[in-house]
Amino acid sequence: MVDAGIAAAAAGPLVTQSFDHHDLDAALGVRRVHVIAAGKAAAPMVAAFVARCRAPFGAVLAVGSHRHLTLPAVVTWHETGHPTPDARSVVAGREALEAARAVGADETLVILLSGGASALLACPLDGITLDDKQHTGRTLMEAGADITALNTVRKHLSALKGGRLAAACRGQTLTLAVSDVVGDDLSVIGSGPGVPDATTWREALAMLARYGGLAHHRRAVVDLCERGADGAVEDTPGPGAP
């Protein structure tokens, strides 16, 4: 029974099944496809997608904590830090953002997400550092923040989370996600780089106050959230954003 449950949740086969269950061939058509896979299941997800997709490929980037299989030659692999982002996470995050910006208006960006993507793929907003983000994540988690509260803050400190990766892309964006979040909220899984974000700067600031207290978070992080709450910094793309 345990083996059957594990097999049913295997990320690679789920990606393959999604082509038939959701008619992805029709959705992708003959447009060139760029792929960004991030999470602890990035390797099997990207391998399965590349094997099944019939459209031509552009950039194919996979970011994970480990890989236990040989990936197709078209894939560029990054092994980065989890549960705390590291310098490798930032290198991969910047490459992912550049890959999204390079997608043409007549092309498609496919984002493959699984648990751990929030830490594995990092790109701090201007004004804060990787060390600021590391400190913020540790402080929130040590104070008991759940994944929704943690990712509300993460989305607002990132140049690619909370829909910002999709916003950087001129073409169509499609996200396939294996959920590790109760309720399967797509904007929380991997901090939702490819979907709209209904949370706000004001909510991010409230999470800092609730979990740890503003005095225990880095001043640069609190200042950024306060400026955002005052409307001085653009919020994450919300529902209905182009």
GISUL-V265044 format. One record per backbone hydrogen bond with DSSP energy under -0.5 kcal/mol. NH is the residue of the N-H (numbers start at 1). CO is the residue of the C=O. E is the energy in kcal/mol with one decimal. If there is no record, write none. Layout:
# GISUL-V265044
NH:CO:E
NH:CO:E
This chain:
# GISUL-V265044
5:1:-2.1
6:2:-2.4
7:3:-2.4
8:4:-2.1
9:5:-1.1
10:7:-1.1
14:10:-1.6
15:11:-1.9
16:12:-2.0
17:13:-2.8
18:14:-1.7
19:15:-0.8
19:16:-1.0
20:16:-0.7
20:17:-0.6
21:17:-2.8
22:18:-2.1
24:19:-1.0
25:19:-0.5
27:23:-1.6
28:24:-2.8
29:25:-2.3
31:28:-1.4
33:56:-3.1
34:108:-3.0
35:59:-2.7
36:110:-2.6
37:61:-3.1
38:112:-2.9
39:63:-2.0
40:115:-3.2
42:39:-1.8
45:41:-2.1
46:42:-2.7
47:43:-2.2
48:44:-2.1
49:45:-2.3
50:46:-2.6
51:47:-1.9
52:48:-1.6
53:49:-2.8
58:33:-2.9
61:35:-3.1
62:76:-2.8
63:37:-2.8
64:78:-2.4
75:72:-2.0
76:60:-2.8
77:75:-0.6
78:62:-2.5
80:64:-2.2
80:78:-0.6
89:86:-0.7
90:86:-1.4
91:87:-2.0
92:88:-2.4
93:89:-2.4
94:90:-2.7
95:91:-1.9
96:92:-2.4
97:93:-2.3
98:94:-2.2
99:95:-2.3
100:96:-2.3
101:97:-2.1
102:98:-1.2
103:100:-1.3
107:104:-1.9
108:32:-2.5
109:172:-3.0
110:34:-3.3
110:108:-0.6
111:109:-0.5
111:174:-3.0
112:36:-2.4
112:110:-0.5
113:111:-0.6
113:176:-2.7
114:38:-1.6
117:114:-1.5
119:116:-0.9
120:116:-2.2
121:117:-2.0
122:89:-1.8
122:120:-0.5
125:157:-2.2
128:125:-1.7
133:129:-2.0
134:130:-2.8
135:131:-2.6
136:132:-2.4
137:133:-2.5
138:134:-2.3
139:135:-2.5
140:136:-2.5
141:137:-2.4
142:138:-2.7
143:139:-1.3
144:141:-1.5
145:140:-2.5
150:146:-2.9
151:147:-2.5
152:148:-1.6
153:149:-1.5
154:150:-2.4
155:151:-2.5
156:152:-1.0
157:153:-1.1
157:154:-0.8
158:155:-0.7
159:123:-3.2
162:191:-3.2
163:192:-1.6
164:161:-1.4
165:160:-2.1
165:193:-0.6
166:193:-2.0
167:163:-2.0
168:164:-1.2
169:166:-1.5
170:103:-0.9
172:107:-1.8
174:109:-2.7
176:111:-2.7
178:113:-2.4
179:177:-0.7
184:181:-2.3
186:184:-0.6
188:185:-1.8
189:185:-1.8
191:188:-2.4
192:189:-1.9
195:192:-1.0
197:237:-3.0
198:196:-0.5
204:200:-2.1
205:201:-2.6
206:202:-1.9
207:203:-2.0
208:204:-1.8
209:205:-2.0
210:206:-2.3
211:207:-2.6
212:210:-0.8
213:208:-1.6
216:213:-1.8
217:214:-1.1
222:218:-2.3
223:219:-2.9
224:220:-2.0
225:221:-2.2
226:222:-2.5
227:223:-2.7
228:224:-2.4
229:225:-2.6
230:226:-1.5
231:228:-1.6
232:227:-2.8
233:227:-0.7
241:238:-2.3
